[in-house]
Amino acid sequence: MFSFLMLIIMNIAVMASIYLSLFLIELIFGVRIDPQSVTGLAIIAVIIGFSGSIISLLMSKWMAIKSMGVRVIETPQSEAERWLVETTHKLADAAGIPRPEVGIFDGPPNAFATGPSKSNSLVAVSTSLFDLMDTKEIEGVLAHEINHIKNGDMITMTLVQGVLNSLVFFVSRIIANILAPKDDNGNPNPFAYMAISFVLELVLSVFASMIAMWFSRYREYKADAGAVKIDGPYGIYYALAKLGQIPKDQVALPQEMKAFGIVGFFSELFSSHPPIPKRLENIKKVARELGYNV
């Protein structure tokens, strides 16, 4: 129910931001954007393409806390929570970034990082991760998530998704304008135009998702490598090895958080995470380059 309400709120916010942007452009710059022109269509495509991504980024930490039931640890209630906060802050200091908020949630063995900026971020781990792993392995997981923040992955994913969304919107309508039957004045039939645009958006979105997931997999390799650099290879290596032995459906995060977790699964072209065996090989390669014997 909560996810459904969030979807409605997000859609309303996106549409409101689009109309507000168009209104402000005309009011401030005196420019009326004509969606029939290539330039006007490109401007609208950028506004639509980036609106949802930027709003999602700005609301990411709040939505993660609400949708995942994350309890932000302000005052540790146990030695485990105290260790979690202190270790996360130690790794953030080692990575040279502001200390993130630290949270805990009930769920499958997993962890994620989110937030709109390096100075406004959250690292959260599931309670079941403590049942599965020892502290060194959990520290490796935390190092991985800290490197997502250090690398600015939440922001870069927003930019990549915004560009892809804009291209899908723009290209689908350019092609639809060419393919749709025209009236005597050369204007495309509006119903055919919208139908063709809709179909093309669906098709192009598949390819856009493949590109976005490729980038997501690339940043997972970088976060693993970063974890090795600030915490050594053994924690992250054995943590992933353990996660790889658990049935896939028992470690999956909700759809909206999969790209920000430590592990995820799906057909490789559409997966946000590389296969664990490939990640383990990458960790060993990075470790050897740094002089570790793995």
C-alpha positions in Angstrom: 0.0 0.0 0.0 2.8 2.4 0.9 4.7 1.7 -2.3 1.5 2.4 -4.3 1.0 5.7 -2.5 4.6 6.6 -3.1 4.2 5.9 -6.9 1.2 8.2 -7.1 3.0 10.9 -5.2 6.1 10.6 -7.4 4.0 10.8 -10.6 2.1 13.9 -9.3 5.5 15.5 -8.4 7.0 14.7 -11.8 4.0 16.1 -13.7 3.9 19.2 -11.5 7.6 19.8 -12.0 7.2 19.5 -15.8 4.4 22.1 -16.0 6.2 24.3 -13.5 9.4 24.2 -15.5 7.5 25.1 -18.8 5.7 27.9 -17.0 8.9 29.4 -15.5 10.8 29.2 -18.8 8.0 31.1 -20.6 7.6 33.6 -17.6 11.3 34.3 -17.0 12.8 34.0 -20.5 9.7 34.8 -22.5 10.2 31.6 -24.5 7.2 29.5 -25.4 8.3 26.0 -26.0 6.7 24.6 -29.2 6.4 20.7 -28.9 6.0 20.6 -32.7 9.5 21.8 -33.3 12.6 19.7 -32.9 14.1 22.2 -30.4 10.9 22.4 -28.4 10.6 18.6 -28.3 14.2 18.2 -27.2 13.7 20.7 -24.3 10.5 18.9 -23.2 12.3 15.5 -23.5 15.1 16.8 -21.2 12.6 18.2 -18.7 10.5 14.9 -18.7 13.6 12.7 -18.8 15.3 14.3 -15.8 12.3 15.3 -13.6 11.6 11.8 -12.4 15.2 10.9 -11.9 16.0 14.0 -9.9 12.9 13.8 -7.8 13.7 10.2 -7.0 17.3 11.1 -6.1 16.1 13.9 -3.7 13.6 11.6 -2.1 15.8 8.5 -2.1 16.9 8.4 1.5 13.4 9.3 2.8 11.8 6.7 0.6 14.3 4.0 1.5 13.7 4.6 5.2 9.9 4.4 4.8 9.7 1.6 2.3 12.3 -0.7 3.9 11.3 0.2 7.5 14.8 1.4 8.2 15.5 2.5 11.8 18.2 5.1 11.7 20.6 4.5 14.6 20.8 7.8 16.6 21.6 6.1 19.9 22.9 2.5 19.6 20.7 0.1 21.6 23.2 -2.8 21.6 26.9 -3.5 21.2 26.2 -4.7 17.7 24.6 -1.4 16.7 27.5 0.5 18.4 30.0 -1.5 16.4 28.0 -1.0 13.2 28.0 2.8 13.6 31.6 3.0 14.6 32.8 0.8 11.8 30.8 2.6 9.2 32.2 6.0 10.4 35.7 4.5 10.4 35.4 3.4 6.8 33.9 6.8 5.8 36.9 8.5 7.4 39.2 6.2 5.5 37.4 6.9 2.2 37.6 10.6 2.9 33.8 11.3 2.8 31.4 12.8 5.4 30.1 10.2 7.8 26.7 8.9 6.6 23.7 8.1 8.7 23.6 4.4 9.7 20.4 2.3 9.8 19.2 -1.2 10.3 16.2 -3.0 8.9 14.4 -6.4 9.1 14.9 -8.3 5.8 17.0 -10.7 3.8 20.8 -10.7 4.2 21.7 -7.5 2.3 22.7 -3.9 2.7 22.4 -0.7 0.6 23.6 2.9 0.4 21.4 5.8 -0.7 21.0 9.5 -0.5 21.1 12.6 -2.7 24.7 13.5 -2.0 27.9 12.5 -0.2 27.0 14.8 2.7 23.4 13.5 3.0 23.6 9.7 2.7 22.5 6.6 4.5 24.1 3.1 4.8 21.7 0.4 6.0 22.1 -3.3 6.7 19.6 -6.0 7.5 19.4 -7.7 10.9 19.8 -11.1 9.2 23.3 -10.1 7.9 24.5 -10.4 11.5 23.2 -13.9 11.7 25.0 -14.9 8.5 28.4 -13.2 8.7 31.1 -12.4 11.1 32.2 -8.8 11.8 35.0 -8.8 9.2 32.7 -9.9 6.5 30.1 -7.3 7.5 32.9 -4.7 7.5 33.6 -5.7 3.9 30.0 -5.1 3.0 30.0 -1.7 4.7 33.2 -0.8 2.8 31.5 -1.7 -0.5 28.5 0.6 0.4 30.8 3.4 1.5 32.5 3.3 -1.9 29.1 3.7 -3.6 28.8 7.0 -1.7 32.4 8.0 -2.4 32.1 7.3 -6.1 28.8 9.4 -6.2 27.0 6.4 -7.7 23.5 7.6 -6.7 24.1 10.9 -8.6 25.7 9.3 -11.6 22.9 6.7 -11.9 20.4 9.7 -11.8 22.3 11.4 -14.7 22.5 8.2 -16.7 18.8 7.5 -16.2 17.9 11.1 -17.0 19.8 11.0 -20.3 18.4 7.7 -21.3 14.8 8.8 -20.4 15.3 11.9 -22.5 16.6 10.0 -25.5 13.7 7.5 -25.3 11.1 10.2 -25.2 12.8 12.3 -28.0 13.6 9.5 -30.4 10.2 7.8 -30.0 8.4 11.0 -31.0 10.7 11.8 -33.8 10.1 8.4 -35.4 6.4 8.5 -34.6 6.2 11.9 -36.4 7.8 10.2 -39.5 5.7 7.1 -39.4 2.2 8.5 -38.5 -0.2 9.2 -41.4 -0.5 12.9 -42.2 -3.4 15.1 -43.0 -3.6 17.6 -45.9 -1.6 20.1 -43.9 1.2 17.6 -43.1 0.2 17.2 -39.5 0.4 13.7 -38.1 -2.8 11.9 -37.0 -2.7 12.5 -33.2 -4.1 9.0 -32.3 -1.6 7.2 -34.6 1.2 9.5 -33.4 0.5 8.7 -29.7 0.0 5.0 -30.4 3.3 4.7 -32.3 5.1 6.8 -29.7 3.8 4.5 -26.9 5.0 1.4 -28.6 8.4 2.9 -29.5 8.9 4.0 -25.9 8.3 0.5 -24.7 10.8 -1.0 -27.2 13.4 1.7 -26.6 13.0 1.5 -22.9 14.2 -2.1 -23.0 17.4 -1.1 -24.7 17.8 1.9 -22.3 17.4 -0.5 -19.3 20.2 -2.7 -20.7 22.5 0.4 -20.9 21.5 1.5 -17.4 22.1 -2.0 -15.9 25.4 -2.2 -17.7 26.5 0.9 -15.9 25.2 -0.4 -12.6 27.2 -3.5 -13.0 30.3 -1.4 -13.8 29.9 0.6 -10.6 29.5 -2.6 -8.6 33.0 -3.7 -9.8 34.3 -0.2 -8.8 32.7 -0.4 -5.4 34.2 -3.9 -4.8 37.6 -2.6 -5.8 37.2 0.4 -3.5 36.3 -1.9 -0.6 39.5 -3.8 -1.2 41.5 -0.5 -1.1 40.2 0.8 2.2 39.5 -2.5 4.0 41.5 -5.3 2.3 40.0 -8.1 0.2 39.1 -10.7 2.8 35.9 -9.1 4.2 34.2 -8.3 0.9 35.4 -11.5 -0.7 34.1 -13.9 1.9 30.9 -11.9 2.4 30.1 -12.3 -1.3 31.1 -15.9 -1.3 28.6 -16.6 1.5 25.8 -14.6 -0.3 26.4 -16.6 -3.4 25.5 -19.8 -1.6 22.0 -18.5 -0.6 19.0 -19.1 -2.9 18.4 -16.0 -5.0 14.9 -15.3 -3.7 16.1 -15.1 -0.1 18.5 -12.2 -0.6 16.6 -10.0 -3.1 15.7 -6.5 -2.1 12.5 -4.8 -3.2 12.6 -3.7 -6.9 13.2 0.0 -6.1 16.3 -0.8 -4.0 17.9 -3.6 -6.0 20.5 -1.3 -7.7 21.8 0.0 -4.4 22.2 -3.4 -2.6 25.3 -5.5 -2.1 23.9 -8.3 -4.2 21.2 -8.7 -6.8 20.1 -11.3 -9.4 18.4 -11.5 -12.8 19.3 -12.3 -16.4 22.7 -10.7 -16.8 21.8 -8.2 -19.4 19.1 -6.7 -17.1 20.8 -7.3 -13.8 22.0 -4.4 -11.6 24.8 -6.6 -10.3 27.4 -8.8 -12.0 27.4 -12.5 -11.2 29.1 -13.2 -7.9 31.8 -15.5 -9.4 32.9 -12.6 -11.7 32.9 -10.2 -8.8 35.1 -12.6 -6.8 37.5 -12.9 -9.7 37.6 -9.1 -9.9 38.3 -8.8 -6.2 41.2 -11.3 -6.4 42.6 -9.3 -9.4 42.5 -6.0 -7.6 43.9 -7.6 -4.4 46.9 -9.1 -6.3 47.6 -5.7 -7.8 47.7 -4.2 -4.3 50.0 -6.9 -3.0 47.5 -9.2 -1.2 47.8 -12.9 -1.4 44.2 -14.1 -2.2 
